[in-house]
Amino acid sequence: MKTFTLIVMLASCAFSGAEVYEQRQENQQNRIEQGVTNGSLTDGEAARAAAGQKRIEKAEDRMEADGKVTNREKAKLDRMQDRESRKIKRMKHNRRS
């Protein structure tokens, strides 16, 4: 029973880590769509932001390819997400429409 509990706990931890990145990707996609809808992002800005999100997805896929995302890789993904988030914010508030 202890082994089963441990396996379930480890599986839930692994799932929650991937879920966080997926949720963050989804949130940033929603921010891009919202910016296009309300006019705070031009089509070109939205395309650049979407390309940035695609780069992050590809990097995540490469990191997951070996079956294990290391702490260093997780930190890199976090930095990439942070950087893209700042870019989206700057594009949404640059007074272009």
Long-range contacts (C-beta under 8 A, 24 or more apart in sequence): 17-69, 17-74, 18-64, 21-60, 21-77, 21-81, 24-81, 25-53, 25-56, 25-57, 25-81, 28-53, 28-81, 28-84, 28-85, 28-88, 29-53, 31-88, 31-92, 32-88, 35-88, 35-91, 35-92, 39-97, 40-92, 40-93, 40-97, 41-91, 41-92, 42-96, 42-97, 45-91, 45-96, 48-87, 48-91, 49-84, 49-87, 49-88, 49-91, 52-84, 52-87, 53-84, 55-80, 56-80, 56-81, 56-84
